């Protein structure tokens, strides 16, 4: 019961007792945030360019919609990168797979 409550209230939950995975979790979070900001920047930048082009008739509405949708596919593909992780390389020992969970609360 106590472990379940700790996992539910924690910002980060490490599954196992090996705290060497904590820096990997932070690295993954920083990378995911960077990719998210790239996606937001790309989307906002593209909209900032496309809306005036469409309003002043420089580019037709169909072309603007096509470019926007293609850019959204690029944003989605870029977002998929956030889910990729490299496994932690443990040297000089064997990997432990414990069933016990360690919950860590992180304050911003």
Buried (B, 14 or more C-beta within 10 A) or exposed (E): EEEEEBBEEBEBBBBBEBEEBBEBBEEBBEBBEEBEEBBEEBBEEBEEEBEEBBEEEEBEEEEBEEBBEEBBEEBEEBBEEBEEEEEEEEEEEEEEEEEEBBBEEEEE
